[in-house]
């Protein structure tokens, strides 16, 4: 019984010395204590802050670029509409002038592929739900493995939760950027196809008009 009591006393003394040491470190070096025990947010604050600012600026730039692409594509669509009217007028003029309408006189630059679909498309399979760090830790029971279950561990867990939330937001921002870039790349390809189609149709319409005037 005496040995058991001595062991209990020794363990209590060790725990007391550990707590005292932690308190001394906290009192003498608060910043070091914060970094060691509960300041993962402090260690990551600057890079995370810069990453968040950079992500926001990038999303704003992508949004502005998306608006510019929309205006450009609208311009391509307006040219397509004008060309349809011009082609119809050329056909009517050819008939009025008594020119024979044959396959060789038909415009070839219709560009059905370019004008077939103005939409970016819908993802066939929706991505799996992303569980961020806070949800994951809530499921697993916390960010750290509890040993003493004291206020210091509570603070560590809370700070890690904050970091997990920030990192989760950055990841979601990165996913948004990737999706927007993919969408804009598809739109750029579509605009290039429409521009090529418009150029071909304009060239063919000019050649046809010149031919009609020369035969008049």
NUVEXGU-977104 format. One record per residue: x, y, z of N, C-alpha, C, O in turn; residue in one letter. Coordinates in steps of 0.02 Angstrom, whole numbers, plus 50000, padded with zeros to 5 digits. Each point is the difference from the previous one (the first is absolute). Example, Ala and Ser with C-alpha at 12.3 -4.5 7.8 and 13.67 -1.06 7.14 Angstrom:
BEGIN
506604971650390499555005950000500455006050000500524999950033A 499305005449931500425005950003499615005550037500255005550008S 
END
This chain:
BEGIN
500414994050000499595006050000500435006350000499845005049968X 500734994450070500455005850003500305001349932500075005849979X 500134988849986500295000849934499505003249951500185004349960X 499204993550045499485002849957499895007450014499915004049954X 500094997950109499925007050018500585004249977499925005649977X 500704991550029500595003649977499975001149924500185005449975X 499604989449989499965000749927499495005349981500125003949954X 499324996150080499495005049985500265007050014499885004749961X 500484996050094500285006450017500525002249949500045005949982X 500364989349994500515001649951499685002249934500225004849968X 499264991650011499645001949939499695006950008500005004049953X 499724997350106499705006650012500535005549997499875005449975X 500724993150052500545004949997500235001249929500145005749981X 499904988949979500215000749930499495004349961500195004249960X 499174994550053499485003949966500035007350020499915004549959X 500224996550106500055006950025500595003649970499965005949983X 500614990550009500605003149971499885001549926500225005249974X 499424990249991499865001249929499555006149992500125004149956X 499384996550086499555005849997500385006450017499915005249969X 500534994350082500385005850020500475002249944500085006049988X 500244989149979500455001649945499625003449943500245005049972X 499194992450013499605003149947499805007150018500015004549958X 499804996450106499815006750022500595004849998499935005849983X 500664991650035500605004250000500185002149929500175005749987X 499794989549967500145001649930499505005149974500175004649964X 499204994550057499485004649978500125007050026499905005049965X 500324995450098500125006550030500635003349973500025006149989X 500514989950000500645002949979500025001249926500265005249978X 499474990249982500035000649927499304998849972499874994649972X 499695010250033499314998849977499954998449926499604995849980X 500825007549979499974998749928500244993049985499694996549960X 500875001350073500254993349989499494994850024499884995049966X 499825006450092499494995450025499424999549951499744994549987X 500075011249986499445000149953500164995949938499594996249974X 501035004650002500214996349940500044992650014499794995949959X 500485002350100500114992950016499354996450014499904994449976X 499655008750061499424996550025499355001549964499564995849995X 500375010349980499345001749975500015004849941499485002949984X 501084998049984500035005549952500134997749929500335003649962X 499434990750018500064998249930499695005449956500265001349946X 499195002050074499755005649961500515005649994500055003249948X 500344998150106500515005249996500534998149950500235004349961X 499984989450039500534997849955499765000249927500405001049955X 498964998050035499744999749932499625006349979499765000549944X 500185004250103499575005849987500215003849938499595001449957X 501065000350038500225004149944499924996549933499705002849955X 500574991050036499904996749935499284998849983499805000749942X 499794997550108499294998949987499665006549981499585000349955X 500605005150080499715006649985500175002249930499575002349962X 501084996950019500215001849932499654995649949499795002349947X 500164991250069499674995549953499275001749990499754999649944X 499915002450110499305001949995499935006349959499555000449957X 500885004650055499965006349962500134998749926499665002749956X 500864993250030500164998449930499424996449967499855001249942X 499834994250095499444996349972499425004549984499684999349947X 500175005450098499455004749987500145004349939499565001049958X 501065001650037500185004149942499954996049935499775002549949X 500454991250054499974995849940499284998849979499845000349941X 499724998350108499304998949983499685006349970499604999549954X 500595006450073499745006249972500235000949928499615001949957X 501044996850031500275000649932499674995249953499855001749943X 500034992150080499674995149957499285002149985499764998949944X 499915004150104499325002449989499995005549948499575000149956X 500905004650049500045005449951500174997349931499725002249949X 500744993050048500184996949936499404996349971499905000149939X 499714996650104499414996549976499505004849969499684998449949X 500245007550081499545005049971500255002449932499615001049954X 501054999950039500285002049935499884994749948499835001549943X 500264992150075499884994649953499274999749980499844998649942X 499715002850105499295000149983499855005349948499634998949952X 500675007050057499885005549951500294998149932499705001549949X 500884995450051500304998049936499574994849965499885000549939X 499874994650099499594994949968499345002949975499744998049948X 499995006750090499395003449977500135003649934499575000249956X 501035002750037500185003349937500044995049943499775001549945X 500514992650069500044994849949499304997849979499864998949941X 499695000550108499314998049985499645005349958499604998449956X 500545007950058499695005449962500254999949928499615001149953X 501034997750038500284999449931499674994249964499835000649941X 500074993950094499674994249970499295001849977499784998149946X 499875005550097499325002249983500015004649939499584999349956X 500895005450042500045004649944500184996349935499755001749946X 500684993250061500204996349940499424995949972499944999349939X 499644998250104499424996449976499565004649958499754998049947X 500165008150077499615004849962500345001949935499665000749948X 501005000150053500375001849939499974994349950499925001249940X 500144992650083499964994349955499314999549967499954998549941X 499545002850098499324999949973499925005449947499704998849947X 500565007150067499955005549952500384998349935499765001649946X 500824995350061500384998149940499624994949959500005000249938X 499694995150097499614995049963499415003249964499874998449942X 499785006150091499445003449968500235004349942499675000549948X 500915002850061500275004149946500194995849940499905002049943X 500374992250070500184995549945499394997849961500024999649939X 499454999050097499384998149966499725005949959499744999049945X 500305007050082499755005949966500385001449936499725002149950X 500934996650053500425001149942499964994349950500315000349946X 499314994650071499914994449953500584995250002500084995949954X 500325004450098500564995350004499754993350024499564999650043X 500724995349929499804993350020500294998450069500595000950012X 498984996750031500234998050066500204992749998499584995649993X 501065003250012500264993249997500414998850063500185004750036X 499984989049977500384998550061500655003850005500235001550056X 500085000249888500655003550003499925007150024500485003150023X 498904999649973499895006850022499805000550073499985005550029X 499894988850001499805000150070500605001250044500554997649987X 499335006150066500555001550046500184993750039499574996250021X 501085002849987500244993850033500205001150073500134995250036X 499905011049984500265001450067499485000250054500035004250044X 499484991249952499475000150050500254998950070499745002850048X 500784993049959500284998850066499504997250049499945002550056X 499714992249923499484997150044500304997850067499685000650052X 500924996949946500324997750061500115005850048499904999450061X 500325006349912500155005750043499375002850032500025002550056X 499424997249908499395003250024499514995050030499455001850020X 500764992049984499534994950022499825000550073499444998350019X 501035004050024499865000050072500405005650032500625000049998X 499035004650031500335005650035500094998750074500265004350036X 499534989949986500044998650072500654996450016500294996749957X 499925004050104500614996850022499884992850019500484996250013X 498905001849990499854993050015499914998950075500235003950041X 499424990649975499894998250069500414993950016500024995349960X 500305004750096500414994250020499544994050006499505000150036X 500704994549930499574994149999499954996850069499454998150022X 501115001550012499994997150067500215005350049500545002949995X 499034998450053500145005150050500574997650045500024994250018X 500445010350001500554997950043499754998050069499495002450024X 500904993150006499824997650066500045005850050500405004549993X 499184995150057499975005350050500675000450036500274995050024X 499995011149980500635001050034499875001550073499635004650017X 500684991550026499935001150072500615003850023500574997549994X 499335008650032500575004050021500274997650067499724995550031X 500845007649989500364997750059499575000450063500044995650043X 499555009749963499605000750060499494994450006499894997350054X 499785001049889499524994650002500344993450016499744995950039X 500855003049930500354993850010500214999250073499944994650029X 500315010850000500214999650069499414999350047500054996850052X 499395006349929499404999250041499784992750001499764997450050X 500334999249892499824993049996500474995750041499804995450035X 500855006249959500504995950034500095001950073500314996250038X 499435009549983500025001850071500525005150019500185000450058X 500075003549896500485005350016500634999749959500124995049965X 500285010350039500605000549960500604996650034500464997949966X 499535001750099500574997250036499784994150042499414999350017X 501084996650000499864994550046500065002550071500525002550021X 498954996950016499985002750067500434995850048499994993949999X 500405009750042500424996850051499795002550069499794996150043X 500275010449967499825002950065499305002850000499715001050053X 500025000449887499325002849993499925006450041499505000950035X 501005003549959499985006250038499895005949954499854999149941X 500215006950087499875006149961500485000849942499825002649948X 500814995250062500505000849946499804995749940500065002349943X 499724991750070499794995749944499375002749967499914999549940X 499665003550100499405003149971500205005749953499715000749946X 500785003350076500225005649958500334997549936499895002749946X 500534992150062500324997149940499484997549951500065001149940X 499434995550086499484997249956499615005649966499844999549941X 500015005850096499635005649970500405003449946499735001749947X 500924999350065500425003349950500094995749938500005002549944X 500084991050067500054995549943499354999949960500004999249939X 499455001550096499365000349965499965006249956499754999849944X 500515005950082500015006149960500444999149938499815002049945X 500784995150065500454998849943499674995449949500045001149940X 499644993650085499664995449955499465003549959499914998649941X 499725005950092499495003749964500285004449946499745000449944X 500815003150072500325004449951500274996049941499915001949943X 500434992550073500274995849947499444997249957500074999449939X 499374998850093499434997549961499735005349953499834998549942X 500145007850082499775005449956500485001149942499785001149943X 500874998450071500495000849945499924994449949500065001249940X 499814992850084499924994449953499385001049957500014998749940X 499455003750091499405001349961500115005649949499754999749944X 500645005450076500175005349953500404997349941499885001949943X 500584993550072500414997049947499564995949952500105000249939X 499414996250089499544996249957499595004749956499894998649941X 499885006950088499625004949961500425002949944499765000949944X 500885000650071500445002749949500094994949943499955001849941X 500174991950077500094994949949499394999249956500064999449939X 499355000650092499384999349961499905006049953499814999149942X 500335007050084499915005949958500505000249943499835001949944X 500784996050069500514999949947499814995049947500075001449940X 499694992750080499774995049951499435002849957499994999149939X 499545004250094499435002949964500235005249950499775000249943X 500695004250078500235005349956500424997149943499995002749944X 500394992050069500394996949946499534997349946500135000749940X 499334996050081499514997649952499685005749961499884999549940X 499985006050095499705005849967500485003149950499795002149946X 500854998250072500505002749953500034995749937500045002749945X 499964990750063500014995649942499385001249957500055000149938X 499385000850094499385001249963500035006749963499785000549942X 500495004650090500065006649969500464999649939499865003149949X 500694993150056500474999349944499664996649941500115001949942X 499484993050072499644996649946499505004749967499935000149939X 499735003950101499525004849973500365005349958499755002149948X 500825000250077500375005149963500234997249932499965003549950X 500284990350049500214996949937499414999349952500055001349940X 499384996650089499404999249959499785006749971499835000449941X 500165004850100499805006649976500465002549944499775002749950X 500884996450059500495002249950499884996449934500015003149946X 499894990450058499894996149938499365002349965500005000749939X 499485000450099499365002049970500055007049970499725001349947X 500645003250086500085006849974500404999849935499825003449951X 500714992550047500404999449938499594997149943500035002449944X 499574992550072499594996949948499465004949976499855000249940X 499855003650105499495004849981500305005449955499695002149952X 500915000250065500335005049958500154997349930499905003549950X 500344990350048500154997049935499364999249959500005001249940X 499474996850093499374999149964499725006749975499765000449944X 500295004750098499765006649979500415002649942499725002949953X 500944996250050500445002249945499834996449935499995003049947X 499884990650059499824996049941499345002349971499925000449939X 499605001150104499365002349976500055006849965499695001149949X 500715003450080500095006649970500374999549933499865003749953X 500604991550043500374999249938499594997149944500145001249941X 499344995150077499584996949949499415004449982499604998549956X 500335007350083499425004349988500095004549940499555003949985X 
END
